[in-house]
């Protein structure tokens, strides 16, 4: 312990040591275990736990149950309580504000379940998921022209668990996973947690760039993770040609594609974009959550997998949590059958189409000629490029004390120091008048320096 400070409690000295290490390590790097740290520094495990709690409170690390502690993305620098209370315009959140949750309709569904199923509603659920809900999901997908066998639908506790289960099945430690670059951080966390190697393939506004993809495929990846519609964070939509090429390569090179369909219902054109799963049900593992468009706290999603993977998905699900909440699954089944889900989608499309237009107009008014951005075709995210050499994190330091938060681009980096001059604006939880104010304030702070 001679290298740690002698004039402060041991846990604080270790916290400072780990803070410096976390500051230079890539996001999602796994820290040594509590036992390993205790052995390395000659400390009691309880002292190590106390030090890690300090870093958790500061947002420098995060934990995955049963997996360990990881370096958190360099998102918002820690705010003191007084500053946190001043946050008025939050462009970081990814879900609608609670006033848009269909509480009354879902309450009615819950009450019907209680009256109909009584104590049976609280029985252990099937690992694959409540059978009527799987049929309801298949019927919902059929409305979009997808013929899905309910036996191939597996209910999960949100999309994050779905991605993690697929990572467990397909990625042995050291196996290669390809991801879009920039990438949704939750996918990186899932692949890191199973010990996979991760390589990023650059993403443009029409999808993955084919030349870097071809080069990456030389290393025989087991899977590639994608968000083909209204990508997070860029908002990109894959072109028909990119979709066809990706499917062709998956079959030729024998890898799976994870399609994370987090929000394709929220389209601002006349029709919803097609799903990649339609091109290749044998190669595409379709993941969907109801969080972004519905109620995030329900923690329900699903996977559609080809027949050869079904037994392994069931086994993996049983190992993780036996099954997702049976009561909630029963209520969601009734909600989907009621037709309220389609009505709710239409409402959100109206609300967010207006917000998307307000955002684009504000960006043109205040950032035209300074930053690069595109109109939102759907979803909630806009990817903004500042001039080369600029750092979005420095702009955040200027806007956060003024009550405006956004996500710096390096939060979505696969490798270190990528996208430092980019930022993501999310309109999920911000009303139109605040969108205009927030974008204007960001521009003022940028030009003043």
C-alpha positions in Angstrom: 0.0 0.0 0.0 3.0 2.3 -0.1 1.9 3.9 -3.3 -1.4 5.0 -1.8 -1.8 8.1 0.2 -1.0 7.8 3.9 -2.8 10.9 5.1 -6.4 9.8 4.4 -8.5 6.7 5.0 -7.4 3.7 3.0 -10.7 3.4 1.1 -10.4 7.0 0.0 -6.7 6.4 -1.1 -7.8 3.4 -3.1 -10.7 5.3 -4.6 -8.3 8.0 -5.8 -6.0 5.4 -7.3 -8.9 3.6 -9.1 -10.3 7.0 -10.2 -7.0 7.7 -12.0 -7.0 4.3 -13.6 -10.7 4.6 -14.7 -10.0 8.0 -16.2 -7.4 6.6 -18.7 -9.1 3.2 -19.4 -11.5 2.7 -22.3 -15.2 2.7 -21.5 -16.6 -0.7 -20.5 -13.2 -2.0 -19.4 -13.6 -4.6 -16.6 -11.9 -3.7 -13.3 -10.1 -6.4 -11.3 -12.4 -8.3 -8.9 -12.8 -7.2 -5.3 -10.6 -10.1 -4.2 -7.9 -9.3 -6.7 -7.8 -5.6 -5.7 -7.7 -6.6 -2.0 -4.8 -9.0 -2.7 -2.9 -6.5 -4.9 -3.1 -3.7 -2.3 -3.0 -5.7 0.9 -6.4 -4.5 2.0 -9.6 -6.1 3.4 -12.3 -6.8 0.8 -14.6 -4.5 2.8 -12.2 -1.6 2.2 -12.2 -2.3 -1.6 -16.0 -2.4 -1.6 -16.1 1.0 0.1 -13.7 2.5 -2.5 -15.8 1.1 -5.4 -18.9 2.6 -3.9 -17.3 6.0 -4.0 -16.7 5.6 -7.8 -20.2 4.3 -8.3 -21.7 7.4 -6.7 -19.5 9.5 -8.9 -20.7 7.7 -12.0 -17.2 6.6 -13.0 -18.0 2.9 -12.9 -21.0 0.6 -13.2 -21.8 -2.9 -12.0 -23.2 -5.9 -13.8 -24.7 -8.5 -11.3 -22.6 -11.6 -11.4 -20.1 -10.1 -13.8 -18.1 -7.4 -12.1 -17.4 -3.7 -12.2 -16.7 -1.8 -15.4 -15.5 1.7 -16.4 -18.5 3.8 -17.3 -18.6 5.9 -20.5 -17.4 9.4 -20.1 -20.8 10.9 -20.1 -21.8 13.9 -18.0 -19.1 14.9 -15.6 -20.4 14.7 -12.0 -22.7 17.5 -10.9 -22.8 18.8 -7.4 -26.4 18.7 -5.9 -27.0 22.4 -6.5 -26.2 22.1 -10.2 -28.2 18.9 -10.6 -31.3 20.7 -9.3 -30.9 23.3 -12.1 -31.2 20.9 -15.0 -34.2 22.0 -17.0 -33.5 20.7 -20.5 -32.4 17.1 -20.6 -31.4 15.9 -24.1 -29.9 12.7 -22.7 -32.9 10.6 -21.7 -34.1 7.9 -24.1 -37.7 7.3 -23.0 -40.9 9.4 -23.1 -41.9 11.4 -20.0 -44.4 9.7 -17.7 -47.3 11.8 -18.8 -47.4 9.9 -22.0 -47.6 6.4 -20.4 -51.0 4.7 -21.0 -51.6 4.2 -17.3 -55.4 4.0 -17.3 -55.5 1.4 -20.1 -52.8 -0.7 -18.5 -54.4 -0.4 -15.1 -57.6 -1.9 -16.7 -55.5 -4.7 -18.1 -54.0 -5.5 -14.7 -57.4 -5.5 -13.1 -58.8 -7.9 -15.7 -55.9 -10.2 -15.1 -56.5 -10.2 -11.3 -60.3 -10.9 -11.8 -59.7 -13.5 -14.4 -56.7 -15.4 -13.2 -56.7 -14.8 -9.5 -53.8 -16.6 -7.8 -52.7 -18.2 -11.0 -51.4 -14.8 -12.1 -48.6 -15.1 -9.6 -47.4 -18.6 -10.6 -43.9 -19.1 -11.9 -43.9 -18.1 -15.6 -42.8 -20.3 -18.4 -39.1 -19.6 -19.2 -40.0 -19.0 -22.9 -42.8 -16.6 -21.9 -46.5 -16.6 -21.4 -47.9 -18.4 -24.4 -50.9 -16.1 -25.1 -48.5 -13.1 -25.1 -46.2 -14.8 -27.6 -49.2 -15.3 -29.8 -50.3 -11.7 -29.4 -46.8 -10.5 -30.4 -46.9 -12.8 -33.5 -50.3 -11.2 -34.4 -48.9 -7.7 -33.9 -45.9 -8.5 -36.2 -48.3 -10.0 -38.7 -49.9 -6.6 -39.0 -46.6 -5.4 -40.4 -46.4 -8.3 -42.9 -44.2 -10.6 -40.9 -45.1 -14.2 -40.5 -43.7 -15.2 -37.2 -44.2 -18.6 -35.5 -45.2 -17.9 -31.8 -43.0 -20.8 -30.8 -39.9 -18.9 -32.0 -40.8 -15.9 -29.8 -39.0 -15.7 -26.4 -40.0 -13.1 -23.8 -37.2 -11.3 -22.0 -36.8 -8.7 -19.4 -36.2 -5.9 -21.9 -33.9 -5.6 -24.9 -30.8 -5.4 -22.8 -31.3 -8.9 -21.4 -32.1 -10.2 -24.9 -28.8 -8.9 -26.2 -27.0 -10.4 -23.2 -28.6 -13.8 -23.7 -27.6 -13.9 -27.3 -24.1 -12.8 -26.4 -23.8 -15.7 -23.9 -25.0 -18.1 -26.6 -22.9 -17.0 -29.5 -19.7 -15.5 -28.0 -17.2 -17.6 -26.2 -14.5 -15.6 -24.3 -12.2 -14.1 -27.0 -14.7 -14.5 -29.8 -15.2 -11.5 -32.1 -18.3 -9.5 -32.3 -18.8 -6.7 -34.8 -20.8 -3.6 -33.9 -21.8 -0.4 -35.6 -19.5 2.5 -34.9 -20.8 4.6 -33.2 -22.7 2.1 -31.1 -25.4 1.8 -28.5 -23.4 1.4 -25.2 -25.7 -1.3 -23.8 -24.6 -3.7 -26.5 -20.9 -3.0 -25.8 -21.6 -3.7 -22.1 -23.2 -7.1 -23.0 -20.4 -8.2 -25.2 -17.7 -7.0 -22.8 -19.5 -9.0 -20.0 -19.0 -12.3 -21.8 -15.4 -11.6 -22.6 -15.8 -11.1 -26.3 -13.5 -9.0 -28.5 -15.3 -6.1 -30.1 -14.5 -4.3 -33.4 -16.4 -1.4 -34.8 -17.6 -1.0 -38.4 -18.1 2.7 -39.4 -21.7 3.7 -40.0 -23.0 6.2 -42.5 -26.5 7.7 -42.9 -27.5 4.8 -45.1 -26.0 2.0 -43.0 -22.7 0.1 -42.5 -19.9 1.1 -44.8 -19.3 -2.0 -47.0 -15.5 -1.7 -47.5 -14.6 -1.7 -43.8 -17.2 -4.4 -43.2 -15.6 -6.6 -45.8 -12.2 -6.1 -44.2 -13.6 -6.8 -40.7 -15.1 -10.1 -41.9 -11.7 -11.5 -42.6 -11.4 -12.1 -38.9 -14.4 -14.4 -38.8 -16.8 -12.7 -36.4 -19.5 -14.8 -34.8 -22.1 -12.0 -35.0 -22.8 -8.4 -35.8 -25.0 -6.1 -33.8 -27.2 -3.6 -35.7 -30.0 -1.0 -35.3 -31.0 -0.7 -38.9 -34.0 1.7 -38.3 -33.5 5.0 -36.6 -30.2 4.1 -35.2 -29.1 5.1 -31.7 -27.2 7.4 -31.6 -27.1 8.6 -35.2 -30.7 8.2 -36.4 -29.5 6.5 -39.6 -31.7 4.1 -41.6 -30.2 1.3 -43.6 -30.8 1.5 -47.4 -32.3 -1.5 -49.2 -29.0 -2.2 -50.8 -27.0 -2.3 -47.6 -29.6 -4.6 -46.1 -29.3 -7.1 -49.0 -25.5 -7.0 -48.9 -25.4 -7.6 -45.1 -27.7 -10.6 -45.4 -25.8 -12.0 -48.3 -22.5 -11.7 -46.3 -24.1 -13.3 -43.2 -25.0 -16.4 -45.2 -21.7 -16.5 -47.1 -19.5 -16.0 -44.0 -21.7 -17.8 -41.5 -22.4 -15.2 -38.9 -25.6 -14.0 -37.2 -27.1 -10.5 -37.3 -28.7 -9.1 -34.1 -31.4 -6.6 -35.2 -32.3 -4.3 -32.4 -35.6 -2.9 -33.4 -35.9 -0.4 -30.5 -38.2 2.2 -32.1 -39.2 1.6 -35.7 -42.8 2.3 -34.9 -41.9 6.0 -34.5 -41.6 6.9 -38.1 -42.3 10.4 -39.5 -42.8 9.3 -43.1 -46.0 7.7 -44.4 -44.8 4.1 -43.9 -42.7 2.2 -41.3 -39.3 1.1 -42.7 -38.9 -2.7 -43.3 -37.3 -4.9 -40.8 -34.1 -6.7 -41.6 -35.6 -9.9 -40.2 -37.9 -10.0 -43.2 -34.8 -10.5 -45.4 -33.4 -13.5 -43.6 -35.2 -15.1 -40.6 -32.5 -17.8 -40.6 -29.7 -15.3 -40.0 -31.3 -12.4 -38.2 -32.0 -12.5 -34.4 -34.8 -10.0 -33.9 -34.7 -8.1 -30.6 -37.4 -5.8 -29.5 -38.4 -3.9 -26.3 -41.5 -2.1 -25.3 -39.6 0.3 -23.2 -38.9 3.2 -25.6 -42.5 3.5 -26.8 -44.4 2.2 -23.8 -43.3 2.0 -20.1 -39.6 1.4 -19.4 -40.3 0.1 -15.9 -42.2 -2.9 -17.3 -38.9 -4.4 -18.5 -40.5 -6.6 -21.1 -39.1 -7.4 -24.6 -38.7 -10.4 -26.8 -36.4 -12.2 -29.2 -37.4 -14.0 -32.4 -34.8 -16.7 -33.1 -34.5 -19.5 -35.7 -35.4 -23.0 -34.7 -31.8 -24.2 -34.2 -31.3 -21.7 -31.4 -34.5 -22.1 -29.5 -33.5 -24.8 -27.0 -30.3 -22.9 -26.1 -32.2 -19.6 -25.6 -34.6 -21.3 -23.3 -31.8 -22.8 -21.2 -30.0 -19.5 -21.0 -33.1 -17.7 -19.9 -33.8 -20.2 -17.2 -30.2 -19.8 -15.9 -30.5 -16.0 -15.7 -33.9 -15.5 -14.1 -36.3 -18.5 -14.6 -38.7 -16.2 -16.5 -39.9 -12.6 -16.8 -42.7 -11.4 -14.6 -45.8 -13.5 -15.3 -48.3 -10.9 -14.0 -46.9 -8.2 -16.3 -46.8 -10.5 -19.3 -50.5 -11.4 -18.8 -51.4 -7.7 -18.6 -49.3 -6.8 -21.7 -51.1 -9.6 -23.6 -54.5 -8.1 -22.8 -53.2 -4.6 -23.7 -51.9 -5.8 -27.1 -55.2 -7.6 -27.9 -57.3 -4.5 -26.9 -55.9 -2.4 -29.8 -54.7 0.3 -27.5 -51.1 -0.3 -28.5 -51.7 0.8 -32.1 -53.6 3.9 -30.8 -50.7 4.7 -28.5 -48.2 4.5 -31.3 -50.2 6.9 -33.4 -50.3 9.4 -30.6 -46.5 9.3 -30.0 -45.9 9.6 -33.8 -47.9 12.9 -33.8 -46.1 14.2 -30.7 -42.6 13.3 -31.7 -43.0 14.3 -35.4 -43.6 17.9 -34.1 -40.6 17.7 -31.8 -38.4 16.4 -34.6 -39.4 19.3 -36.8 -38.9 21.8 -33.9 -35.4 20.4 -33.3 -34.4 20.5 -37.0 -35.6 24.1 -37.3 -33.7 25.1 -34.2 -30.5 23.4 -35.4 -30.8 25.2 -38.7 -31.5 28.5 -37.0 -28.6 28.4 -34.5 -26.1 25.9 -35.9 -26.3 26.1 -39.7 -22.8 26.5 -41.1 -21.1 25.5 -37.8 -22.3 21.9 -37.2 -23.4 19.0 -39.4 -26.8 17.4 -38.8 -29.7 15.7 -40.6 -33.5 15.8 -40.2 -35.0 13.0 -38.2 -36.8 10.4 -40.3 -38.0 8.7 -37.2 -36.9 7.9 -33.7 -35.8 10.3 -31.0 -32.1 10.9 -31.7 -30.1 13.5 -33.7 -26.4 13.1 -34.3 -24.6 16.5 -34.5 -21.1 16.9 -35.7 -19.0 19.9 -34.5 -16.0 21.1 -36.4 -13.0 18.8 -36.4 -10.8 19.2 -33.3 -13.7 20.4 -31.2 -14.8 18.4 -28.1 -18.4 18.0 -27.2 -17.4 17.3 -23.6 -16.0 20.8 -23.3 -19.3 22.3 -24.6 -21.1 20.2 -22.0 -19.1 21.7 -19.3 -20.4 25.1 -20.4 -24.1 24.1 -20.8 -24.6 21.8 -17.8 -24.3 24.7 -15.2 -26.9 26.5 -17.4 -29.3 23.6 -17.1 -28.8 21.9 -20.5 -27.5 18.3 -20.8 -26.7 16.2 -23.9 -24.7 13.1 -24.6 -21.1 13.6 -26.0 -20.2 11.4 -28.9 -17.5 9.4 -27.2 -20.2 7.9 -25.0 -20.9 5.8 -28.1 -17.3 5.0 -29.1 -16.1 1.5 -29.6 -12.4 2.5 -29.4 -10.9 5.3 -27.4 -11.1 9.0 -28.5 -13.7 8.4 -31.2 -16.4 10.9 -32.1 -15.2 13.5 -29.6 -16.5 16.3 -31.8 -20.0 14.7 -32.1 -22.9 14.8 -29.7 -26.3 13.2 -29.5 -29.5 15.2 -29.0 -32.5 13.1 -27.8 -36.0 14.6 -27.9 -37.5 11.8 -25.9 -38.2 13.8 -22.7 -38.0 17.4 -23.8 -41.0 19.5 -24.8 -40.9 21.7 -28.0 -40.5 25.0 -26.3 -37.5 23.7 -24.3 -36.0 22.1 -27.4 -35.7 25.6 -29.0 -34.3 27.1 -25.8 -31.8 24.3 -25.3 -30.4 24.4 -28.8 -30.2 28.2 -28.7 -28.3 28.2 -25.3 -25.9 25.5 -26.6 -25.1 27.7 -29.6 -24.6 30.8 -27.5 -22.2 29.0 -25.2 -20.3 27.5 -28.1 -19.8 30.9 -29.8 -18.8 32.6 -26.5 -16.4 29.7 -25.7 
